[in-house]
Amino acid sequence: MSLLTDPQKEEERIIEFIRQILRKTDLAGIVVALSGGVDSATVLTLVVRAIGRERTHVLLLPCGNLNDNGMKRAKNFVTYLGLPDENIQLRDISPVVTAASRVVGLEEDGVRKGNIMARSRMIVLYDYARKHTLLVSGTENRSEFYLGYFTRFGDEASDFEPIRHLYKTQVYQLAKHLEIPRGIINAKPTANLWKDQTDEEEFGFSYKDADLVLEQYFDELRSVDAIEKEFSHAGKIIEYVKKNHFKHEVPYLPDFTIDE
């Protein structure tokens, strides 16, 4: 897996990108949904360094007590960054999730409820952005993108994506360079879709293994057979990619034009 050869340069490149986007849109600032995980913490740090604390807003969006530990880390982190209190909002999305679940007749279905949660967060996040004329920053990494590990119109929704070009392994490297607290870096990655859910348990493989395979498959354009000679788990990872590939293709469009 290729690591960042110059984390400082990468930090500077992303900071300049964020500044350019904000200048282009001429909005008041940027809002980040902070989960307590390494991706959102890394993005928030970069946004603060790019545009300053006064123009950076943070939403903490728990669903009841589902992510208590993550919310504790998130609260400590915004204090660590010294963000103004008026720029930090905690909104429990559980009433929205409960209402939506009732409307669709959902009882117990972890994946469906997880999708409702992800989309409910975007309702709150984009409404806040509209109210305060802000850009919504995404927090998706390249590994998640290739694996299709996101909810359409949910956690994939954003106005810009500052770290989508980085694999998860590289995000960890950048986070260490940015001096993100070790408690956040060491926390098990989770989408907080249900109690005790973790990304890697849901995958059945680690991000480290995934990144090794994804880089060879997408960047080096090697075949699955060739990769499997070095990594026996390659088939399972690429199968996960293919299972979710449709997320990158929708909406499907007609390939014809209206006859004159």
C-alpha positions in Angstrom: 0.0 0.0 0.0 1.4 3.4 -1.0 1.8 5.7 2.0 1.9 9.5 1.7 5.5 10.4 0.9 5.0 14.0 2.2 2.0 14.4 4.7 2.8 18.1 5.1 2.5 18.7 1.4 -0.8 16.7 1.4 -2.1 18.9 4.2 -1.2 22.0 2.3 -2.8 20.8 -0.9 -6.1 19.9 0.8 -6.1 23.2 2.7 -5.7 25.2 -0.6 -8.5 23.1 -2.2 -10.9 23.9 0.7 -10.0 27.6 0.4 -10.6 27.6 -3.4 -14.0 25.9 -3.0 -15.2 28.4 -0.4 -14.0 31.4 -2.5 -15.7 29.9 -5.6 -19.0 29.6 -3.8 -18.8 32.8 -1.8 -20.7 31.2 1.2 -20.2 32.1 4.8 -18.3 29.0 5.9 -18.3 25.2 6.2 -20.2 22.7 8.3 -18.8 19.2 9.2 -20.8 16.4 10.8 -18.5 15.1 13.5 -18.9 11.4 14.5 -15.9 10.9 16.7 -14.1 8.8 14.0 -10.8 9.5 12.3 -12.3 10.6 8.9 -14.5 13.4 10.2 -11.9 14.5 12.8 -9.2 14.8 10.0 -11.6 16.7 7.8 -12.6 19.1 10.6 -9.0 19.8 11.4 -8.2 20.6 7.8 -11.2 22.9 7.5 -10.3 24.8 10.6 -6.7 25.2 9.3 -8.0 26.3 6.0 -10.7 28.9 6.9 -10.3 29.4 10.7 -12.5 28.6 13.7 -15.1 31.4 13.3 -16.2 30.2 9.9 -16.2 26.5 10.8 -19.4 24.9 12.1 -19.9 21.4 13.6 -22.9 19.3 14.0 -23.0 16.3 16.4 -25.8 14.0 15.2 -26.3 11.0 17.5 -29.3 8.7 17.3 -30.2 8.3 21.0 -27.4 6.6 22.9 -26.2 4.5 19.9 -22.8 6.2 19.7 -22.1 7.5 23.2 -18.4 6.8 23.0 -18.1 8.5 19.6 -20.0 11.5 20.8 -17.7 11.8 23.9 -14.7 11.8 21.6 -16.3 14.3 19.3 -17.2 16.7 22.1 -13.7 16.5 23.5 -12.3 17.1 20.1 -14.2 20.3 19.4 -13.0 21.6 22.8 -9.5 20.6 21.8 -9.8 22.6 18.6 -11.2 25.6 20.4 -14.3 26.1 18.2 -16.7 28.8 19.3 -19.6 27.4 21.3 -22.2 29.0 19.1 -20.7 27.1 16.1 -21.3 23.7 17.7 -24.7 22.1 17.7 -25.9 18.7 19.0 -29.0 17.4 17.4 -30.4 14.0 18.4 -31.9 12.5 15.2 -33.8 9.7 16.9 -37.2 11.5 16.6 -36.7 11.9 12.9 -35.7 8.3 12.5 -38.6 7.1 14.6 -41.1 9.1 12.6 -39.7 8.0 9.2 -39.6 4.3 10.4 -43.3 4.6 11.4 -44.2 6.0 8.0 -42.5 3.2 6.0 -43.7 0.5 8.4 -40.2 -0.5 9.6 -40.0 -2.8 12.6 -36.6 -4.5 12.9 -34.3 -4.3 9.9 -30.7 -3.1 10.7 -29.8 -2.1 7.1 -33.0 -0.3 6.3 -33.0 1.6 9.6 -29.3 2.4 9.2 -30.1 4.0 5.8 -32.9 6.0 7.4 -30.5 7.2 10.0 -27.9 8.3 7.4 -30.5 10.1 5.4 -32.0 11.7 8.4 -28.6 13.2 9.3 -28.4 14.8 5.9 -31.8 16.4 6.3 -30.6 18.0 9.5 -27.2 18.8 8.1 -28.4 20.5 4.9 -31.1 22.4 6.7 -28.5 23.8 9.0 -26.2 24.7 6.1 -29.1 26.4 4.4 -30.0 28.4 7.5 -26.4 29.6 7.9 -25.4 29.8 4.2 -22.7 27.1 4.6 -21.1 24.5 2.5 -21.4 20.9 3.6 -18.1 19.1 3.8 -18.1 15.3 3.1 -15.8 13.0 5.1 -15.7 10.0 2.7 -12.4 8.3 2.0 -11.3 6.4 -1.1 -11.6 3.0 0.4 -15.3 3.6 1.3 -15.9 5.0 -2.1 -14.6 2.0 -4.0 -16.2 -0.5 -1.7 -19.6 1.4 -2.1 -19.7 1.6 1.7 -22.1 4.5 1.9 -25.8 5.2 1.9 -27.0 6.9 -1.3 -28.4 10.3 -0.5 -27.2 9.8 3.0 -23.6 9.9 4.2 -22.3 10.2 0.6 -24.2 13.6 0.3 -21.9 16.6 0.3 -20.9 19.8 -1.4 -17.2 18.8 -1.6 -15.0 15.9 -0.6 -11.6 16.8 0.8 -10.2 13.3 1.5 -12.0 11.1 -1.0 -8.7 10.7 -2.9 -7.1 9.1 0.2 -7.3 5.5 1.1 -8.2 4.8 4.7 -4.6 3.8 5.4 -3.5 7.2 4.1 -6.1 9.0 6.2 -4.6 7.4 9.3 -1.2 8.6 8.3 -2.5 12.1 7.7 -4.4 12.1 11.0 -1.2 11.3 12.9 0.6 14.1 11.1 -2.2 16.5 12.1 -1.8 15.3 15.7 -5.4 14.0 15.9 -5.9 12.6 19.5 -4.9 8.9 19.7 -8.2 8.0 21.2 -9.9 8.9 17.9 -7.2 7.3 15.7 -7.4 4.0 17.7 -11.2 3.9 17.7 -12.7 1.0 15.6 -14.2 2.5 12.4 -18.0 2.4 12.6 -20.9 3.9 10.6 -23.0 3.7 13.9 -25.8 1.9 12.1 -26.7 -0.4 15.0 -25.3 -1.2 18.4 -21.7 -2.5 18.4 -21.5 -2.3 14.6 -18.1 -1.9 13.1 -17.1 -1.5 9.5 -14.5 -4.3 9.4 -16.8 -6.8 11.0 -19.4 -6.0 8.4 -16.9 -6.3 5.6 -15.3 -9.5 6.8 -11.9 -8.0 6.1 -9.8 -5.1 7.4 -9.3 -1.7 5.8 -5.5 -2.5 5.6 -6.2 -5.6 3.6 -8.8 -3.8 1.5 -6.4 -0.9 0.6 -3.7 -3.3 -0.5 -6.1 -4.9 -2.9 -8.0 -1.8 -4.0 -4.9 0.0 -5.0 -3.7 -2.8 -7.2 -7.1 -3.4 -8.7 -8.0 0.3 -9.4 -4.7 2.1 -9.7 -2.4 -0.6 -11.1 -5.3 -2.2 -13.1 -4.2 -5.7 -12.2 -6.6 -8.6 -12.6 -8.2 -10.4 -9.6 -6.3 -13.6 -10.5 -3.0 -11.8 -10.4 -3.7 -10.1 -7.1 -4.9 -13.3 -5.5 -1.5 -14.9 -6.1 -0.2 -12.4 -3.5 -3.4 -11.9 -1.4 -5.7 -14.8 -0.9 -8.5 -12.5 0.3 -8.5 -10.4 -2.9 -11.5 -12.2 -4.4 -13.7 -11.5 -1.4 -12.8 -7.8 -1.4 -13.4 -7.4 -5.2 -16.7 -9.2 -4.8 -17.7 -6.6 -2.2 -16.7 -3.9 -4.7 -18.8 -5.5 -7.5 -21.8 -6.0 -5.3 -22.0 -2.3 -4.6 -20.8 -1.0 -7.9 -24.3 0.0 -9.0 -24.2 2.9 -6.5 -21.7 4.6 -8.8 -23.9 4.1 -11.9 -27.3 5.3 -10.7 -29.3 7.2 -11.8 -29.5 5.3 -15.1 -30.1 7.5 -18.1 -31.4 6.8 -21.6 -28.7 6.7 -24.2 -30.8 8.3 -26.8 -32.1 11.8 -27.6 -35.6 12.9 -28.6 -36.2 12.7 -32.3 -36.7 16.1 -33.9 
